[in-house]
C-alpha cells in the first residue's frame, strides 16, 4: 500500500519504557502521531478510553477480528491487544508519520501486511533494570512479573529481525534516537 514508509512499529519487552519514550517523542514532535490500540484489559489509574487505548469487551474485540477490522493482535496475560486497520491506513493515505506501539508478535504481522513499514525494537539497559522497572509499576503480582521477565528474555533473543534497535537508558535520548530513525526512513524509504 502506498504510504508505508510513514508507518513505524515500536515494540519491545514490557517494562522497557516504550510508551514513555514514544510519549516524549510526540511531545517534542507533534507532526508525528500514534495509533491508539484496542484492548480488553482493565483500565489503569490515570488512563482514558480513546486516549491510551480503546477499552473494549472480549466479545467486541473478537467481533472486530472476525470482520478484519484489526490488522494485528495478541493475547497477553489473558487480555487481547490489537491495532485497528482504520487507524493505520488513514495515516498512510495522509502521508503522516504514525507510530504503532505494539507487542512483539504484532510487529511481525504488521511487517507482513505492510512491508515498507519500519520496525524498531526498544531494549532495556539490562535485565536487572527491566525487573526494577516492572516492580516499580506496582501494577502486577509476582507471578506476572516473572512471566514478563521470562518473555522479555525470549523477545530480546529474537529481536534480530527488526529494522532498528534503540536502548532506553534515558528517555529523552532514546526519544531523539527514535526521531532520527523516523526522519531517515521517511527521507530514504520507498513510496
MDTraj code that builds the backbone (N, CA, C; nanometers):
import mdtraj as md
import numpy as np

residues = "UNK UNK UNK UNK UNK UNK UNK UNK UNK UNK UNK UNK UNK UNK UNK UNK UNK UNK UNK UNK UNK UNK UNK UNK UNK UNK UNK UNK UNK UNK UNK UNK UNK UNK UNK UNK UNK UNK UNK UNK UNK UNK UNK UNK UNK UNK UNK UNK UNK UNK UNK UNK UNK UNK UNK UNK UNK UNK UNK UNK UNK UNK UNK UNK UNK UNK UNK UNK UNK UNK UNK UNK UNK UNK UNK UNK UNK UNK UNK UNK UNK UNK UNK UNK UNK UNK UNK UNK UNK UNK UNK UNK UNK UNK UNK UNK UNK UNK UNK UNK UNK UNK UNK UNK UNK UNK UNK UNK UNK UNK UNK UNK UNK UNK UNK UNK UNK UNK UNK UNK UNK UNK UNK UNK UNK UNK UNK UNK UNK UNK UNK UNK UNK UNK UNK UNK UNK UNK UNK UNK UNK UNK UNK UNK UNK UNK UNK UNK UNK UNK UNK UNK UNK UNK UNK UNK UNK UNK UNK UNK UNK UNK UNK UNK UNK UNK UNK UNK UNK UNK UNK UNK UNK UNK UNK UNK UNK UNK UNK UNK UNK UNK UNK UNK UNK UNK UNK UNK UNK UNK UNK".split()
xyz = np.array([
    [0.0840, -0.1186, 0.0000],
    [0.0000, 0.0000, 0.0000],
    [0.0880, 0.1243, 0.0000],
    [0.0477, 0.2220, -0.0733],
    [0.1255, 0.3455, -0.0786],
    [0.1254, 0.4141, 0.0584],
    [0.2370, 0.4747, 0.0933],
    [0.2490, 0.5451, 0.2207],
    [0.3062, 0.4618, 0.3333],
    [0.3490, 0.3388, 0.3038],
    [0.4002, 0.2512, 0.4095],
    [0.5249, 0.3063, 0.4784],
    [0.6031, 0.3882, 0.4091],
    [0.7256, 0.4416, 0.4712],
    [0.6935, 0.5353, 0.5876],
    [0.5673, 0.5744, 0.6019],
    [0.5257, 0.6600, 0.7133],
    [0.4817, 0.5792, 0.8353],
    [0.4867, 0.4481, 0.8234],
    [0.4406, 0.3596, 0.9292],
    [0.5593, 0.3053, 1.0081],
    [0.5586, 0.3277, 1.1388],
    [0.6669, 0.2848, 1.2279],
    [0.6096, 0.2002, 1.3402],
    [0.6699, 0.0846, 1.3595],
    [0.6256, -0.0087, 1.4620],
    [0.7303, -0.0093, 1.5728],
    [0.6891, 0.0263, 1.6934],
    [0.7789, 0.0272, 1.8093],
    [0.7305, -0.0812, 1.9042],
    [0.8203, -0.1733, 1.9343],
    [0.7852, -0.2768, 2.0304],
    [0.9078, -0.3152, 2.1109],
    [0.8855, -0.3987, 2.2066],
    [0.9908, -0.4425, 2.2964],
    [0.9265, -0.5027, 2.4186],
    [1.0051, -0.5601, 2.5046],
    [0.9503, -0.6235, 2.6241],
    [0.8738, -0.5257, 2.7128],
    [0.7773, -0.5781, 2.7831],
    [0.7037, -0.4993, 2.8814],
    [0.8020, -0.4442, 2.9842],
    [0.7910, -0.3149, 3.0136],
    [0.8784, -0.2518, 3.1117],
    [0.9984, -0.1800, 3.0534],
    [1.0172, -0.1852, 2.9215],
    [1.1326, -0.1165, 2.8622],
    [1.1106, 0.0333, 2.8539],
    [0.9871, 0.0772, 2.8714],
    [0.9589, 0.2207, 2.8650],
    [0.9212, 0.2687, 2.7265],
    [0.8806, 0.1779, 2.6398],
    [0.8483, 0.2165, 2.5017],
    [0.7359, 0.3194, 2.4959],
    [0.6334, 0.3039, 2.5798],
    [0.5249, 0.4020, 2.5804],
    [0.5736, 0.5389, 2.6271],
    [0.6601, 0.5407, 2.7273],
    [0.7149, 0.6663, 2.7788],
    [0.8029, 0.7341, 2.6746],
    [0.8847, 0.6556, 2.6058],
    [0.9727, 0.7098, 2.5014],
    [0.8893, 0.7702, 2.3887],
    [0.7888, 0.6970, 2.3441],
    [0.7043, 0.7468, 2.2353],
    [0.6273, 0.8705, 2.2801],
    [0.5786, 0.8725, 2.4030],
    [0.5084, 0.9915, 2.4538],
    [0.6002, 1.1134, 2.4521],
    [0.7258, 1.0961, 2.4919],
    [0.8215, 1.2069, 2.4911],
    [0.8487, 1.2528, 2.3486],
    [0.8643, 1.1582, 2.2570],
    [0.8851, 1.1903, 2.1158],
    [0.7684, 1.2744, 2.0632],
    [0.6468, 1.2339, 2.0939],
    [0.5290, 1.3052, 2.0444],
    [0.5159, 1.4446, 2.1056],
    [0.5602, 1.4608, 2.2297],
    [0.5612, 1.5940, 2.2922],
    [0.6499, 1.6892, 2.2140],
    [0.7671, 1.6403, 2.1750],
    [0.8654, 1.7241, 2.1070],
    [0.8407, 1.7359, 1.9568],
    [0.7695, 1.6400, 1.8995],
    [0.7483, 1.6363, 1.7541],
    [0.6011, 1.6070, 1.7241],
    [0.5154, 1.7077, 1.7401],
    [0.3707, 1.6864, 1.7231],
    [0.3282, 1.6516, 1.5806],
    [0.4191, 1.6611, 1.4852],
    [0.3866, 1.6208, 1.3478],
    [0.3793, 1.4685, 1.3339],
    [0.4236, 1.3981, 1.4356],
    [0.4181, 1.2517, 1.4379],
    [0.2995, 1.2104, 1.5251],
    [0.2266, 1.1092, 1.4816],
    [0.1102, 1.0611, 1.5560],
    [0.1347, 0.9201, 1.6067],
    [0.0436, 0.8761, 1.6902],
    [0.0481, 0.7391, 1.7427],
    [-0.0906, 0.6790, 1.7262],
    [-0.0953, 0.5548, 1.6796],
    [-0.2245, 0.4884, 1.6749],
    [-0.2659, 0.4527, 1.8168],
    [-0.3932, 0.4442, 1.8356],
    [-0.4466, 0.4019, 1.9645],
    [-0.4924, 0.2579, 1.9482],
    [-0.4369, 0.1701, 2.0284],
    [-0.4702, 0.0282, 2.0212],
    [-0.5994, -0.0009, 2.0958],
    [-0.6603, -0.1106, 2.0596],
    [-0.7756, -0.1620, 2.1337],
    [-0.7263, -0.2704, 2.2287],
    [-0.7900, -0.2820, 2.3447],
    [-0.7527, -0.3856, 2.4410],
    [-0.8737, -0.4282, 2.5235],
    [-0.8642, -0.5502, 2.5748],
    [-0.9682, -0.6000, 2.6651],
    [-0.9234, -0.5914, 2.8110],
    [-0.8017, -0.5434, 2.8357],
    [-0.7566, -0.5358, 2.9750],
    [-0.8272, -0.4216, 3.0462],
    [-0.8240, -0.4258, 3.1776],
    [-0.8869, -0.3214, 3.2581],
    [-0.8084, -0.1915, 3.2482],
    [-0.8793, -0.0827, 3.2584],
    [-0.8172, 0.0491, 3.2544],
    [-0.7369, 0.0702, 3.3842],
    [-0.6141, 0.1196, 3.3697],
    [-0.5315, 0.1513, 3.4861],
    [-0.5599, 0.2938, 3.5308],
    [-0.5229, 0.3237, 3.6526],
    [-0.5430, 0.4574, 3.7062],
    [-0.4750, 0.5612, 3.6166],
    [-0.5478, 0.6662, 3.5825],
    [-0.4948, 0.7742, 3.5001],
    [-0.5160, 0.7544, 3.3512],
    [-0.5568, 0.6352, 3.3092],
    [-0.5806, 0.6103, 3.1673],
    [-0.7207, 0.6553, 3.1281],
    [-0.7351, 0.6876, 2.9973],
    [-0.8645, 0.7306, 2.9454],
    [-0.8965, 0.6536, 2.8185],
    [-1.0213, 0.6127, 2.8060],
    [-1.0664, 0.5423, 2.6870],
    [-1.0562, 0.6349, 2.5663],
    [-1.0005, 0.5831, 2.4578],
    [-0.9849, 0.6621, 2.3361],
    [-0.8605, 0.7495, 2.3365],
    [-0.7888, 0.7521, 2.4474],
    [-0.6640, 0.8279, 2.4569],
    [-0.5472, 0.7309, 2.4715],
    [-0.5505, 0.6481, 2.5749],
    [-0.4450, 0.5490, 2.5956],
    [-0.4722, 0.4217, 2.5155],
    [-0.5939, 0.3762, 2.5198],
    [-0.6408, 0.2587, 2.4461],
    [-0.7892, 0.2789, 2.4181],
    [-0.8412, 0.1971, 2.3276],
    [-0.9852, 0.1787, 2.3173],
    [-1.0134, 0.0560, 2.4030],
    [-1.0782, 0.0743, 2.5157],
    [-1.1077, -0.0355, 2.6062],
    [-1.2389, -0.0990, 2.5628],
    [-1.2317, -0.2258, 2.5229],
    [-1.3488, -0.2960, 2.4714],
    [-1.3639, -0.4300, 2.5429],
    [-1.4807, -0.4885, 2.5299],
    [-1.5032, -0.6205, 2.5874],
    [-1.4393, -0.7260, 2.4983],
    [-1.4233, -0.8442, 2.5519],
    [-1.3695, -0.9560, 2.4750],
    [-1.4593, -0.9842, 2.3542],
    [-1.5893, -0.9790, 2.3729],
    [-1.6833, -1.0034, 2.2624],
    [-1.6674, -0.8987, 2.1518],
    [-1.6555, -0.7721, 2.1893],
    [-1.6364, -0.6656, 2.0895],
    [-1.5055, -0.6853, 2.0133],
    [-1.4006, -0.7210, 2.0849],
    [-1.2703, -0.7410, 2.0212],
    [-1.2764, -0.8566, 1.9220],
    [-1.3330, -0.9671, 1.9636],
    [-1.3425, -1.0837, 1.8758],
    [-1.4284, -1.0549, 1.7528],
    [-1.5304, -0.9710, 1.7679],
    [-1.6127, -0.9305, 1.6542],
    [-1.5301, -0.8487, 1.5547],
    [-1.4440, -0.7607, 1.6051],
    [-1.3568, -0.6814, 1.5175],
    [-1.2576, -0.7714, 1.4431],
    [-1.2055, -0.8727, 1.5097],
    [-1.1159, -0.9677, 1.4437],
    [-1.1904, -1.0380, 1.3301],
    [-1.3101, -1.0845, 1.3595],
    [-1.3896, -1.1589, 1.2610],
    [-1.4228, -1.0748, 1.1380],
    [-1.4335, -0.9429, 1.1571],
    [-1.4675, -0.8534, 1.0460],
    [-1.3445, -0.7865, 0.9842],
    [-1.2240, -0.8395, 1.0131],
    [-1.0987, -0.7904, 0.9547],
    [-1.0744, -0.6418, 0.9828],
    [-1.1205, -0.5964, 1.0985],
    [-1.1018, -0.4565, 1.1377],
    [-0.9758, -0.4375, 1.2211],
    [-0.9064, -0.5468, 1.2513],
    [-0.7842, -0.5420, 1.3313],
    [-0.6713, -0.6031, 1.2490],
    [-0.5619, -0.5264, 1.2316],
    [-0.4509, -0.5721, 1.1467],
    [-0.3499, -0.6577, 1.2215],
    [-0.3482, -0.6475, 1.3510],
    [-0.2625, -0.7332, 1.4320],
    [-0.3222, -0.7389, 1.5699],
    [-0.3040, -0.8522, 1.6334],
    [-0.3486, -0.8636, 1.7721],
    [-0.2711, -0.9748, 1.8404],
    [-0.2743, -0.9684, 1.9703],
    [-0.2120, -1.0719, 2.0505],
    [-0.2934, -1.0871, 2.1777],
    [-0.2788, -1.2009, 2.2391],
    [-0.3386, -1.2233, 2.3707],
    [-0.2207, -1.2341, 2.4668],
    [-0.2132, -1.1411, 2.5593],
    [-0.1002, -1.1337, 2.6506],
    [-0.1529, -1.1201, 2.7924],
    [-0.1102, -1.2081, 2.8799],
    [-0.1576, -1.2100, 3.0184],
    [-0.3107, -1.2111, 3.0221],
    [-0.3691, -1.2937, 2.9366],
    [-0.5142, -1.3165, 2.9293],
    [-0.5958, -1.1983, 2.8782],
    [-0.5322, -1.1029, 2.8122],
    [-0.6041, -0.9900, 2.7532],
    [-0.5642, -0.9733, 2.6073],
    [-0.6594, -0.9324, 2.5252],
    [-0.6322, -0.9007, 2.3858],
    [-0.5781, -0.7590, 2.3738],
    [-0.4854, -0.7416, 2.2800],
    [-0.4345, -0.6104, 2.2394],
    [-0.4315, -0.6116, 2.0876],
    [-0.4722, -0.5027, 2.0214],
    [-0.4685, -0.5030, 1.8767],
    [-0.4756, -0.3647, 1.8166],
    [-0.4423, -0.3572, 1.6886],
    [-0.4397, -0.2314, 1.6143],
    [-0.5514, -0.2301, 1.5117],
    [-0.6277, -0.1233, 1.5133],
    [-0.7384, -0.1088, 1.4194],
    [-0.6857, -0.0727, 1.2809],
    [-0.7349, -0.1423, 1.1791],
    [-0.6959, -0.1164, 1.0404],
    [-0.7206, 0.0300, 1.0028],
    [-0.8320, 0.0840, 1.0447],
    [-0.8670, 0.2229, 1.0097],
    [-0.7640, 0.3217, 1.0627],
    [-0.7098, 0.2960, 1.1809],
    [-0.6076, 0.3841, 1.2391],
    [-0.4810, 0.3869, 1.1537],
    [-0.4382, 0.2702, 1.1082],
    [-0.3143, 0.2581, 1.0313],
    [-0.3295, 0.3194, 0.8925],
    [-0.4312, 0.2789, 0.8225],
    [-0.4432, 0.3161, 0.6815],
    [-0.4785, 0.4624, 0.6604],
    [-0.5443, 0.5236, 0.7557],
    [-0.5716, 0.6677, 0.7451],
    [-0.4418, 0.7472, 0.7406],
    [-0.3486, 0.7149, 0.8277],
    [-0.2206, 0.7867, 0.8305],
    [-0.1385, 0.7625, 0.7047],
    [-0.1415, 0.6413, 0.6551],
    [-0.0654, 0.6125, 0.5330],
    [-0.1238, 0.6906, 0.4146],
    [-0.2556, 0.6984, 0.4050],
    [-0.3179, 0.7764, 0.2972],
    [-0.2815, 0.9241, 0.3076],
    [-0.2781, 0.9744, 0.4313],
    [-0.2467, 1.1163, 0.4541],
    [-0.0970, 1.1447, 0.4472],
    [-0.0153, 1.0391, 0.4418],
    [0.1308, 1.0516, 0.4400],
    [0.1822, 1.1303, 0.5609],
    [0.1293, 1.0919, 0.6762],
    [0.1759, 1.1498, 0.8021],
    [0.2415, 1.0389, 0.8837],
    [0.3577, 1.0661, 0.9426],
    [0.4262, 0.9626, 1.0209],
    [0.3395, 0.9156, 1.1369],
    [0.3298, 0.7851, 1.1517],
    [0.2494, 0.7282, 1.2606],
    [0.3255, 0.6123, 1.3238],
    [0.3129, 0.6037, 1.4549],
    [0.3804, 0.5002, 1.5325],
    [0.2765, 0.4062, 1.5917],
    [0.3014, 0.2779, 1.5763],
    [0.2234, 0.1756, 1.6446],
    [0.3109, 0.1238, 1.7569],
    [0.2648, 0.1329, 1.8796],
    [0.3371, 0.0746, 1.9924],
    [0.2642, -0.0557, 2.0235],
    [0.3274, -0.1663, 1.9843],
    [0.2591, -0.2955, 1.9932],
    [0.3519, -0.4040, 2.0438],
    [0.2914, -0.5172, 2.0765],
    [0.3671, -0.6330, 2.1232],
    [0.4531, -0.6889, 2.0097],
    [0.5536, -0.7625, 2.0459],
    [0.6493, -0.8189, 1.9506],
    [0.5800, -0.9046, 1.8449],
    [0.4857, -0.9888, 1.8865],
    [0.4155, -1.0744, 1.7906],
    [0.3467, -0.9908, 1.6830],
    [0.2864, -0.8821, 1.7243],
    [0.2150, -0.7960, 1.6313],
    [0.3057, -0.7267, 1.5318],
    [0.4285, -0.6993, 1.5716],
    [0.5220, -0.6306, 1.4821],
    [0.5478, -0.7141, 1.3569],
    [0.5617, -0.8423, 1.3740],
    [0.5827, -0.9302, 1.2590],
    [0.4617, -0.9311, 1.1664],
    [0.3426, -0.9285, 1.2238],
    [0.2206, -0.9255, 1.1429],
    [0.2121, -0.7970, 1.0617],
    [0.2448, -0.6851, 1.1232],
    [0.2403, -0.5564, 1.0527],
    [0.3418, -0.5559, 0.9390],
    [0.4604, -0.6068, 0.9641],
    [0.5650, -0.6095, 0.8611],
    [0.5214, -0.6964, 0.7420],
    [0.4494, -0.8040, 0.7684],
    [0.3995, -0.8884, 0.6594],
    [0.2911, -0.8152, 0.5789],
    [0.2016, -0.7448, 0.6477],
    [0.0946, -0.6716, 0.5792],
    [0.1452, -0.5476, 0.5067],
    [0.2402, -0.4785, 0.5703],
    [0.2927, -0.3516, 0.5183],
    [0.4458, -0.3614, 0.5150],
    [0.5035, -0.4246, 0.4130],
    [0.6480, -0.4486, 0.4110],
    [0.7335, -0.3221, 0.4105],
    [0.6774, -0.2084, 0.3731],
    [0.7533, -0.0832, 0.3741],
    [0.7596, -0.0169, 0.5099],
    [0.6910, -0.0731, 0.6096],
    [0.6947, -0.0186, 0.7459],
    [0.8325, -0.0422, 0.8075],
    [0.8681, 0.0406, 0.9053],
    [0.9950, 0.0262, 0.9766],
    [0.9667, -0.0255, 1.1167],
    [1.0348, -0.1336, 1.1552],
    [1.0186, -0.1882, 1.2892],
    [1.1358, -0.1456, 1.3775],
    [1.1037, -0.1022, 1.4986],
    [1.2051, -0.0554, 1.5943],
    [1.1845, -0.1310, 1.7252],
    [1.2908, -0.1910, 1.7747],
    [1.2859, -0.2685, 1.8987],
    [1.3509, -0.1870, 2.0101],
    [1.2782, -0.1659, 2.1190],
    [1.3296, -0.0922, 2.2350],
    [1.3833, -0.1930, 2.3362],
    [1.5101, -0.1766, 2.3688],
    [1.5776, -0.2646, 2.4640],
    [1.5945, -0.1957, 2.5993],
    [1.5923, -0.2732, 2.7075],
    [1.6293, -0.2164, 2.8374],
    [1.7814, -0.2107, 2.8462],
    [1.8361, -0.1287, 2.9355],
    [1.9824, -0.1268, 2.9512],
    [2.0372, -0.2643, 2.9903],
    [1.9616, -0.3380, 3.0744],
    [1.9983, -0.4731, 3.1168],
    [1.8757, -0.5359, 3.1835],
    [1.8840, -0.6639, 3.2150],
    [1.7687, -0.7339, 3.2726],
    [1.7393, -0.6889, 3.4162],
    [1.8411, -0.6491, 3.4895],
    [1.8190, -0.6021, 3.6264],
    [1.7352, -0.4738, 3.6262],
    [1.7666, -0.3833, 3.5324],
    [1.6904, -0.2587, 3.5221],
    [1.5473, -0.2875, 3.4773],
    [1.5316, -0.3818, 3.3879],
    [1.3968, -0.4182, 3.3434],
    [1.3145, -0.4692, 3.4610],
    [1.3721, -0.5556, 3.5413],
    [1.3000, -0.6071, 3.6585],
    [1.2657, -0.4936, 3.7549],
    [1.3592, -0.4026, 3.7761],
    [1.3332, -0.2891, 3.8652],
    [1.2148, -0.2072, 3.8142],
    [1.2118, -0.1790, 3.6842],
    [1.1029, -0.1002, 3.6258],
    [0.9684, -0.1705, 3.6418],
    [0.9668, -0.3008, 3.6181],
    [0.8411, -0.3754, 3.6327],
    [0.7912, -0.3717, 3.7766],
    [0.8821, -0.3858, 3.8720],
    [0.8421, -0.3841, 4.0131],
    [0.7958, -0.2452, 4.0570],
    [0.8590, -0.1410, 4.0045],
    [0.8231, -0.0035, 4.0427],
    [0.6842, 0.0359, 3.9941],
    [0.6352, -0.0291, 3.8915],
    [0.4989, -0.0015, 3.8441],
    [0.3960, -0.0245, 3.9533],
    [0.4172, -0.1344, 4.0281],
    [0.3229, -0.1701, 4.1332],
    [0.1881, -0.2157, 4.0807],
    [0.1828, -0.2615, 3.9557],
    [0.0544, -0.2993, 3.8963],
    [0.0383, -0.4494, 3.8766],
    [0.1449, -0.5275, 3.8952],
    [0.1370, -0.6704, 3.8719],
    [0.1815, -0.7497, 3.9939],
    [0.1276, -0.8695, 4.0062],
    [0.1714, -0.9584, 4.1137],
    [0.3022, -1.0269, 4.0727],
    [0.3606, -1.1005, 4.1657],
    [0.4915, -1.1633, 4.1423],
    [0.4887, -1.2608, 4.0249],
    [0.3831, -1.3379, 4.0133],
    [0.3745, -1.4355, 3.9034],
    [0.3750, -1.3650, 3.7681],
    [0.3049, -1.2536, 3.7582],
    [0.3000, -1.1789, 3.6327],
    [0.4354, -1.1165, 3.6011],
    [0.5034, -1.0639, 3.7037],
    [0.6373, -1.0064, 3.6834],
    [0.7323, -1.1142, 3.6306],
    [0.7295, -1.2315, 3.6905],
    [0.8179, -1.3399, 3.6458],
    [0.7845, -1.3828, 3.5026],
    [0.6560, -1.3860, 3.4702],
    [0.6130, -1.4208, 3.3346],
    [0.6642, -1.3167, 3.2350],
    [0.6553, -1.1889, 3.2717],
    [0.7021, -1.0814, 3.1841],
    [0.8542, -1.0871, 3.1652],
    [0.9279, -1.1165, 3.2710],
    [1.0742, -1.1254, 3.2604],
    [1.1170, -1.2418, 3.1717],
    [1.0509, -1.3543, 3.1877],
    [1.0834, -1.4707, 3.1048],
    [1.0529, -1.4407, 2.9584],
    [0.9390, -1.3804, 2.9346],
    [0.9025, -1.3470, 2.7967],
    [1.0004, -1.2446, 2.7384],
    [1.0453, -1.1481, 2.8198],
    [1.1396, -1.0458, 2.7734],
    [1.2688, -1.1090, 2.7226],
    [1.3186, -1.2084, 2.7940],
    [1.4422, -1.2746, 2.7505],
    [1.4258, -1.3365, 2.6117],
    [1.3124, -1.3991, 2.5880],
    [1.2848, -1.4603, 2.4574],
    [1.2712, -1.3537, 2.3495],
    [1.1973, -1.2467, 2.3802],
    [1.1763, -1.1397, 2.2821],
    [1.3083, -1.0727, 2.2434],
    [1.3925, -1.0470, 2.3407],
    [1.5226, -0.9846, 2.3130],
    [1.6076, -1.0771, 2.2250],
    [1.6088, -1.2041, 2.2579],
    [1.6872, -1.3003, 2.1796],
    [1.6388, -1.3087, 2.0349],
    [1.5105, -1.2859, 2.0127],
    [1.4521, -1.2971, 1.8785],
    [1.4363, -1.1633, 1.8068],
    [1.4961, -1.0589, 1.8574],
    [1.4750, -0.9246, 1.8008],
    [1.5620, -0.8944, 1.6785],
    [1.6353, -0.9921, 1.6297],
    [1.7261, -0.9691, 1.5167],
    [1.6539, -0.9320, 1.3878],
    [1.5278, -0.9655, 1.3748],
    [1.4527, -0.9353, 1.2529],
    [1.4047, -0.7905, 1.2451],
    [1.4235, -0.7145, 1.3492],
    [1.3808, -0.5740, 1.3486],
    [1.4734, -0.4901, 1.2617],
    [1.4168, -0.3857, 1.2017],
    [1.4966, -0.2958, 1.1179],
    [1.5940, -0.2135, 1.2010],
    [1.5504, -0.1719, 1.3187],
    [1.6306, -0.0833, 1.4045],
    [1.6168, -0.1261, 1.5503],
    [1.7167, -0.0889, 1.6317],
    [1.7152, -0.1137, 1.7768],
    [1.7559, 0.0144, 1.8481],
    [1.6911, 0.0427, 1.9609],
    [1.7322, 0.1535, 2.0479],
    [1.7333, 0.1012, 2.1914],
    [1.8246, 0.1541, 2.2722],
    [1.8331, 0.1159, 2.4130],
    [1.7798, 0.2323, 2.4955],
    [1.6833, 0.2039, 2.5810],
    [1.6252, 0.3090, 2.6642],
    [1.6978, 0.3175, 2.7982],
    [1.8109, 0.3881, 2.7945],
    [1.8832, 0.4174, 2.9181],
    [1.8218, 0.5418, 2.9810],
    [1.7939, 0.6396, 2.8963],
    [1.7380, 0.7680, 2.9405],
    [1.6332, 0.8092, 2.8366],
    [1.5165, 0.8507, 2.8828],
    [1.4005, 0.8717, 2.7951],
    [1.4264, 0.9741, 2.6848],
    [1.4802, 1.0909, 2.7171],
    [1.4992, 1.1954, 2.6161],
    [1.5939, 1.1518, 2.5046],
    [1.7055, 1.0897, 2.5407],
    [1.7999, 1.0487, 2.4372],
    [1.7431, 0.9340, 2.3527],
    [1.6673, 0.8465, 2.4142],
    [1.6052, 0.7369, 2.3394],
    [1.4994, 0.7936, 2.2436],
    [1.4218, 0.8920, 2.2893],
    [1.3212, 0.9549, 2.2030],
    [1.3878, 1.0230, 2.0835],
    [1.5006, 1.0870, 2.1054],
    [1.5709, 1.1521, 1.9939],
    [1.6306, 1.0501, 1.8978],
    [1.6765, 0.9373, 1.9494],
    [1.7246, 0.8300, 1.8613],
    [1.6100, 0.7789, 1.7738],
    [1.4950, 0.7633, 1.8330],
    [1.3781, 0.7191, 1.7583],
    [1.3391, 0.8216, 1.6519],
    [1.3465, 0.9494, 1.6862],
    [1.3154, 1.0555, 1.5904],
    [1.4118, 1.0508, 1.4713],
    [1.5393, 1.0293, 1.4988],
    [1.6390, 1.0194, 1.3907],
    [1.6082, 0.9029, 1.2974],
    [1.5648, 0.7925, 1.3549],
    [1.5271, 0.6757, 1.2746],
    [1.4079, 0.7103, 1.1850],
    [1.3091, 0.7758, 1.2399],
    [1.1897, 0.8134, 1.1634],
    [1.2276, 0.9059, 1.0488],
    [1.3067, 1.0074, 1.0787],
    [1.3479, 1.1024, 0.9742],
    [1.4250, 1.0317, 0.8621],
    [1.5140, 0.9421, 0.8991],
    [1.5936, 0.8705, 0.7998],
    [1.5039, 0.7876, 0.7067],
    [1.4127, 0.7114, 0.7655],
    [1.3300, 0.6222, 0.6841],
    [1.2263, 0.6965, 0.5998],
    [1.1777, 0.8090, 0.6470],
    [1.0859, 0.8882, 0.5649],
    [1.1613, 0.9459, 0.4465],
    [1.2821, 0.9931, 0.4698],
    [1.3632, 1.0529, 0.3647],
    [1.4105, 0.9491, 0.2632],
    [1.4499, 0.8313, 0.3127],
    [1.5114, 0.7312, 0.2251],
    [1.4229, 0.6113, 0.1913],
    [1.3038, 0.6051, 0.2512],
    [1.2156, 0.4893, 0.2269],
    [1.1494, 0.4962, 0.0899],
    [1.1027, 0.3815, 0.0460],
    [1.0342, 0.3737, -0.0832],
    [0.8880, 0.4078, -0.0653],
    [0.8341, 0.4806, -0.1599],
    [0.6928, 0.5174, -0.1575],
    [0.6139, 0.4005, -0.1974],
])
top = md.Topology()
chain = top.add_chain()
for i, resn in enumerate(residues, 1):
    res = top.add_residue(resn, chain, resSeq=i)
    for name in ("N", "CA", "C"):
        top.add_atom(name, md.element.get_by_symbol(name[0]), res)
traj = md.Trajectory(xyz[None], top)
